[in-house]
């Protein structure tokens, strides 16, 4: 990722995490992702133009995918 995109991604995650910090957890198993992490991934999917969730997850988890490198690692 370029420096500008890294900065945008970091700022976006911090903003979402700050806004969604007070959301409570539902009973049951502990989640693998927080509310803010899930929302962040959905926003990144839309910003990068992935309309299919399966394609986005393959791209985000692929270390050879360019800007998705290490996103879900």
Steps between C-alpha positions, in 0.01 A plus 500: 500500500610852444571732789183702437285187493666371818424830670138492381453141613648572843294818548183324385550211742572737791189708420276193478651348814449823697139536385405137564696452825191498725309228312430210737552135430219248459492187718662187363839419357753781490514651150803458277463862384382805690213711368744768386725247322205354312373844399852604394532195273160573344599862431835394350321247280278775362783755462714254305209411270434138599128428461535130580587407858675178397731685258579761765592235757724321250667831407540621859648170615734456202857611580567554127196725446669839520303740719331211682835367614481393860157652562357181646828346609 
